[in-house]
C-alpha cells in the first residue's frame, strides 16, 4: 500500500471567475477516516471531484496513491459514492450490484458472497429483487453505499453517505467504516451530521473554499475551547457562542 492514500497540495479550482477551492491542503493515510465538514456550497464535493480527476484543478495538485487522477488502473482500488445516486432504475438492486461488481473486476467465485455482505451492511437483503425504480430515496442511498463497498477497496470516498438513513442503520454503517479503518484502508467522507464528525480521526473544516482547520476532533475542541465539533464549526464561522 502507498504511504498516503490522498494528498492535496495547494489545490485550486475555479468555475469561471469564481474560485471555489482556495489553496486546499491535507492528506488521508491508510487506516484513517478523514471527515470533510462544511455547509452546502463550501466546496466539499468539488474537493472530491477534483481529487478523483472528474474536475481539472486550476492550481496545485491532487494525487491518489501518489498518482494523478484520473487513472483507470486505480479505479479498482477506490470505492466512490457520489452525492447523486447513479443507479439503473429498470434493474433490481441485485442486478445493479452484479453489474458494478463485474465492472470492478471482482472474481466470479467471490461476487455472490461480496454482494450478500454489502447488502447486509446497508440492510437491503430483503429488497434486492425489487426494481430500483420502486426504491425510496434512502434505499437508493443505501444501494449506492453498498456498491462503493464492493471489492473491499483500499480507499473509500463517500459524499454524504448517511443522508436519509435512520439512526440505527447509520450506527451500523459506522461500525462497518470502523472495521474498514482497522483493516488499514482509508476513508474520506463528507457529512452534514455533526455527530458523525466526532467519529473520524481528523476533521477538515471547509468554509468558503478554504480549510479553516484540520486536526483530530479532540484537538479541535481543545483549540476552540468548546465541547462539540458543531461548536468548533460555529466558532470557526465567527458565531458567538
C-alpha positions in Angstrom: 0.0 0.0 0.0 1.0 3.6 -0.6 2.1 5.6 2.4 -0.5 8.2 1.5 -3.9 7.4 0.0 -4.8 11.0 -0.9 -2.5 14.1 -0.9 -3.9 17.6 -1.7 -1.3 20.3 -2.1 -2.2 23.9 -2.7 -5.3 22.8 -4.6 -7.2 25.5 -6.5 -10.3 25.1 -8.6 -12.2 27.9 -10.4 -15.5 27.9 -12.2 -15.4 31.0 -14.5 -14.4 33.9 -12.3 -15.4 32.2 -9.1 -12.6 30.5 -7.1 -14.4 27.5 -5.4 -11.3 25.9 -3.8 -8.6 28.2 -2.4 -5.3 26.6 -1.5 -6.6 23.3 -0.1 -4.0 21.1 1.7 -4.5 17.8 3.6 -3.7 14.2 3.4 -5.5 10.9 4.0 -3.3 8.0 5.2 -4.0 4.2 5.3 -6.1 3.3 8.4 -7.6 6.7 8.7 -11.0 8.3 8.4 -11.0 11.9 7.4 -14.2 13.9 7.5 -14.9 17.0 5.3 -17.3 19.1 7.3 -18.9 22.3 5.9 -22.2 23.9 4.8 -23.6 23.4 1.3 -21.6 25.2 -1.3 -18.4 25.2 0.9 -16.5 23.1 -1.7 -16.7 19.6 -0.2 -18.0 17.9 -3.3 -15.6 19.9 -5.6 -12.7 18.7 -3.4 -13.8 15.1 -4.0 -14.4 15.5 -7.8 -11.0 17.2 -8.3 -9.3 14.5 -6.3 -10.8 11.9 -8.5 -10.0 13.8 -11.7 -13.6 14.4 -12.5 -12.8 18.1 -12.4 -9.4 19.5 -13.6 -7.5 21.5 -10.9 -6.6 25.1 -11.8 -3.6 25.1 -9.4 -1.7 22.8 -7.1 -2.0 19.0 -7.2 -4.2 16.2 -6.1 -2.8 12.6 -6.0 -4.3 9.3 -5.1 -1.8 6.5 -4.2 0.9 9.0 -5.3 -0.6 9.2 -8.9 -2.5 12.0 -10.6 -6.1 11.1 -11.4 -8.0 10.2 -13.5 -6.2 6.9 -13.8 -8.2 3.9 -14.9 -5.8 1.4 -13.3 -6.5 2.9 -9.8 -10.3 2.8 -10.1 -10.4 -0.9 -8.9 -8.7 0.3 -5.6 -11.3 3.1 -5.0 -14.9 2.8 -3.8 -16.8 6.1 -4.7 -20.2 7.1 -3.6 -21.4 10.3 -5.2 -23.9 12.8 -3.7 -26.3 11.9 -6.6 -27.2 8.2 -7.0 -26.1 6.8 -10.3 -28.2 3.6 -10.4 -30.1 1.7 -13.1 -33.8 2.1 -12.1 -35.0 -0.6 -14.5 -32.8 -3.2 -12.9 -33.2 -4.8 -9.4 -30.8 -4.0 -6.5 -29.2 -7.4 -7.1 -28.7 -6.7 -10.8 -27.2 -3.3 -10.0 -24.7 -4.8 -7.5 -23.9 -7.6 -10.0 -23.2 -5.1 -12.8 -20.9 -2.9 -10.7 -19.2 -6.0 -9.2 -18.3 -7.1 -12.7 -17.3 -3.6 -13.7 -14.9 -3.6 -10.7 -13.4 -6.9 -11.9 -14.4 -9.0 -8.9 -13.7 -12.7 -9.2 -16.7 -14.8 -10.2 -16.3 -17.1 -7.2 -16.5 -14.2 -4.7 -19.2 -12.0 -6.3 -22.2 -13.5 -4.6 -20.5 -13.5 -1.1 -19.5 -9.9 -1.6 -23.0 -8.8 -2.6 -24.5 -10.7 0.3 -22.1 -8.9 2.7 -22.6 -5.3 1.5 -26.4 -5.8 1.2 -26.4 -6.9 4.9 -24.3 -3.9 5.9 -26.8 -1.4 4.4 -29.9 -3.5 5.4 -31.1 -4.2 1.8 -31.0 -8.0 1.8 -34.8 -8.4 1.6 -35.2 -5.7 -1.1 -32.5 -6.9 -3.5 -35.0 -8.4 -6.0 -37.1 -5.2 -6.2 -36.7 -2.8 -9.1 -34.6 0.2 -8.0 -37.2 2.5 -9.6 -39.5 1.4 -6.7 -36.9 2.2 -4.0 -37.2 5.2 -1.7 -34.5 7.8 -1.7 -33.0 6.4 1.5 -32.9 2.9 -0.1 -31.1 4.3 -3.2 -28.5 5.9 -0.9 -28.0 2.6 0.8 -27.6 0.8 -2.5 -25.1 3.4 -3.7 -23.1 2.8 -0.5 -23.3 -1.0 -1.0 -21.8 -0.5 -4.5 -19.0 1.6 -3.1 -18.2 -1.1 -0.5 -17.9 -3.8 -3.2 -14.5 -5.4 -3.6 -13.0 -4.2 -0.3 -11.4 -1.0 -1.9 -8.2 0.4 -0.3 -9.8 3.9 -0.4 -13.4 4.8 0.1 -14.6 8.3 -0.9 -18.1 8.9 0.4 -20.1 12.1 -0.3 -22.9 12.4 2.2 -23.4 8.7 2.6 -25.9 8.8 5.5 -28.4 11.4 4.2 -31.9 10.0 4.5 -30.7 7.0 6.6 -32.2 6.3 10.0 -30.1 6.5 13.2 -29.9 2.7 13.9 -28.7 1.9 10.3 -26.3 4.9 10.5 -24.7 3.3 13.5 -24.4 0.0 11.7 -22.7 1.8 8.7 -20.2 3.5 11.0 -19.4 0.1 12.6 -18.5 -1.1 9.1 -16.4 2.0 8.4 -14.5 1.4 11.6 -13.9 -2.2 10.5 -12.5 -0.9 7.3 -10.2 1.6 9.1 -8.9 -1.3 11.3 -8.1 -3.2 8.1 -5.7 -0.3 7.3 -7.9 1.0 4.5 -8.7 4.8 4.1 -11.9 6.7 4.1 -12.7 10.3 3.0 -16.2 11.2 4.0 -18.3 14.4 3.8 -21.2 14.9 6.2 -23.6 17.5 7.4 -24.2 15.4 10.6 -22.1 16.9 13.2 -22.3 13.8 15.5 -20.5 11.9 12.7 -17.7 14.4 12.8 -16.9 13.1 16.3 -16.3 9.6 14.9 -13.5 10.4 12.4 -9.7 10.6 13.0 -9.2 14.0 11.5 -11.7 16.7 10.6 -11.2 19.2 7.8 -13.5 22.2 8.4 -14.3 23.7 4.9 -15.6 27.2 4.7 -15.8 29.3 1.5 -13.4 27.0 -0.3 -10.7 27.0 2.4 -9.6 24.5 5.1 -10.3 26.6 8.2 -8.9 23.8 10.5 -7.5 20.3 10.1 -7.0 18.2 13.2 -8.5 15.4 15.4 -11.9 16.2 16.9 -10.4 16.2 20.4 -7.6 18.7 19.4 -10.1 21.0 17.6 -12.4 21.1 20.6 -9.5 21.9 22.8 -8.2 24.5 20.4 -11.6 26.3 20.2 -12.4 25.6 23.9 -15.8 24.0 23.2 -17.4 20.6 23.8 -18.6 19.6 20.3 -17.5 19.7 16.7 -20.7 21.6 15.9 -19.5 24.4 18.3 -16.0 24.3 16.7 -17.6 24.8 13.4 -19.8 27.7 14.6 -16.8 29.4 16.3 -14.7 29.0 13.1 -17.5 30.8 11.2 -17.3 33.6 13.7 -20.6 32.8 15.5 -20.6 34.0 19.2 -21.4 31.1 21.5 
